[in-house]
């Protein structure tokens, strides 16, 4: 597979949101892309039939569907897809979600070249319709993770500006992701842990507004809400236990996120 970008997308119990997300990717599809979809649903679910129909209708697109263990957790799902991208020798991985539709990816290859020239491991992309909370990330011992927000207006001045943590819509060097996998015990609340360990390992992170998607506040299915509530509770407690934290996250300079 001679591809440059592997897009990874995981989903559970949200077939209509998944359909919209994948269809948006197809509208801006480029030849050097491959799409890796990991479903945590039962095989008889609507999500599988939705994606199988899309694959059937788009034989010229490199779309791969993986049947993951039901409700295996976001960390397991992402790790499996990142491993697939790596095994295919694809140098860059783009993370998206079934709640995101692609909007403007015209500058994606220019961004990759910028990353290469400046030795940047991961860049958060613009996510419209959601608070721009890119930040510096610190761990306050026995207290919480602290997000010290950067000023979103700075993104308008540069291709990429430095930060430690971004929203879950980013592009990264696949080799860097292999070195710092997600903690699979964190079935949710994995975000701060992943970026904290990436920072410790010397990841160079940034964020940009040159490529954009839209966060869609779709109605969730009852099954999804039930799974999310359970996994969030479990994941948050495991994160607190891992770092001996009293709280979860605290915010600094939140006013910088205001649009």
N, C-alpha and C positions, 0 to 999 in steps of 0.2 A: 504494500500500500504506500504509494508515493504521495503523502499528504503532509502539509505543513502545520495545520491546526486541527486538533481533535476537540470537538465540543462535547462536554459531558453534561448530562441532564438526568437527574433522578426524580422519581415520582411515586406517590402512593395515594390511591383512592381519590384522584382528582382528574378523571379522564377528559373532561371538557377544557379545563385549564391547560392540560398537557397538549391537547390537540391545537389550541390556539398558539401555544408557545412554539411547537414544532412547525406549524404552518408559517409563522412569522420568520423562522430561520430559513425556510425554503424560499421565501420571497426575496431574500438578499444573498442567496447561496452563491458561493464561489468554488471553483473547481478544486482548490487545494484544501477544502474542508472535508472532515469526516465527522459524523454525528454518532455518539455513543449514548444510547438510552438505557438506563437501568430501572426496571420496574420492580417494586416491592409488593405488587398486588398478587392475588391469586391468578393463576394462568387463565381461568375462565372469565376474568373481569373484563369490563368494557375497555380499559386502558390498552390491553393487548390487542384487541380487535381494531382499535383506533390506529395504533402504530403499524400493525401489520397491513392495514389498508393503505396507509401513507407510503410504506415501503413498496407495496405492489404498484402504486400509482406513480412512483418516482424511481424507476429502475436505473436511471442514470446517476442517482445520488448515492454516495457511500453512507448508508444509514445502518447501524448495527443495533440490534435489540437484545438485551440480556435479562433473563429471568432470575432475579435475585430472591434470596430467602424472604418470605413475607415478614414485613415490619422488622427488617434487620437493623434499621437505624441509619441515619444520614452518613455517619462516619464510615461504616462498613461499605455502604453503597458507593460513596465517592472514592474510597480507596480502590475498590474493585475496578471502577471505570478508569481511574488514573493508571492502574496497572495495565489495563487493556491498551490504552493510548501509548504507553511506554513500550509494550511488547510489539506494537506495530511500528515502532521507531519514529513516532510523530513528535517533533521537537517542542511544540507549544500546545498547551491545554487551556481551553476556555471553559470556565464554569458558568453555567446558567441554571435556571430553575423553571419548574412548570408554572410559576407565577410571573415569569418575565417574557415579554415579547421583544424581539429585536427591532430596532428602529433605524439607526445609522451606523453602518460598519464600514463606510467608505475609506476611512483612514486606518484600518486595522493593520495593514501591512507596513505602513509608515511607522505606526506605533511599535511593531515588532522590531523594525530596524533600529529605532531609537533605543529600545530595550537592549538589543545586541551591542550597540556601540557604547552604551553607558553601563553595561553589566548589571542590569536590573532584572530581578528574578520574577517579580509579580507586579502587575499594575491593575488597580481597580478601575472599572469602566463606569461611565456615568449611568445612573439609574434614576430616570425621571419618575415623578409621582411618589418619591420616598425621600425622607430626610437625608441630606448629604452628611453622613456622620463619619467620614474618614478622620482618623485621629492618630496621635501618638499613643502608644499603649504601655502602661506601667503596671507592675504588680505590687500592691501595698501589702506587705507581709501580714498574715492573719486578719486581713480586712477584706479586700476586694481587688478586682481589676479596675484600673482607672483609665478612662478614655479622655484624653486631652485633645479636644477637637481642633482641627485646622480650619482656617477660614476658607469656605467653599469658593469665595471670589478669587482666591489665588489660582484656582484651576484654570481660570480664563486667561492667565498670563503665560502659562507654560504648557509644553506638551505633557509633562508629568511632574508632579511635585512630591516630595518625600513625605511618607507617613509610615505607620506600623501596622494599621488595620484598616480594611476597606469593607464595603458591603459585598454580599455574596454574588457578585457579577464581575469576574476578573479574568485576566489572561496571564499565564505564567509559563516559565520554562518547565517542561515535563520532568527533566532530570532533577530540578530543585524540589519538585513535589514528591518525588520518590524518596528523597533524603529525609523529608519531614512529613510522614503520613499522618492522617487524622487518628486520634486516639479512639479506637473502636469501642471502648467502654462508654464513651460519651455519645449516646444515641441521639441526643440533642444537646444544646448549649455547648457545642463543640467549637464555636467560632473564636472566642477569646483564647482558648487553649491552643488552637492551631496557630494563630498569629503570634502568640507569645513564644511558643517553641520555635517558630520560624525566625523570630527576632533573635532569640538566643543562638540559633544556628547561623546567624549572619546573613539571613535573607535581606536583600535590598528591595524594598517595596515603594510603590508610588501610586498615584491616582491621576486620572485624566478626565477631561470632558470631551475628548475627540471622538469617542465611540460611545453609542448610547443605546440603552434599552428602556422599556417602560415596565414599571412594577404594576401589576394588575390586581386590584383588590376584588378578586372573584369570590362568589359565594362558595364556601367549602361544603363538602358533603358531610353528613353526620358521622360517617365512618372516619373521615380524615380528622375532624375535630376531636373525636374520641382518642385516636392514636396520638395526635399532637399533644393533647393535654397530659396524657399518661407519660409520654416520652420526655416532655419538657420537665415535668416534676422529677423524674428519675435522673435525667441528664444534669439538671441544675444541682441536685444533691451530690451526685458523683463529682461534679466539678468542684464544689465547695470542699468535699472530703479530700480530693486530690491535692489541693493547695492550702488546706486548713483555713478556709475563709469563713468569716462571719456573714458576709454579704456576697453579692454577685458582681455587679458593676457599679461604679460611681462615675459621674460626669464632671468634666472641667471645661469651662468656656463653652457651654452649650449654646450660648447666643451666636456663636460662629456658624452654627448649622442653619440659622434662619434665612429663608429665602426672601 
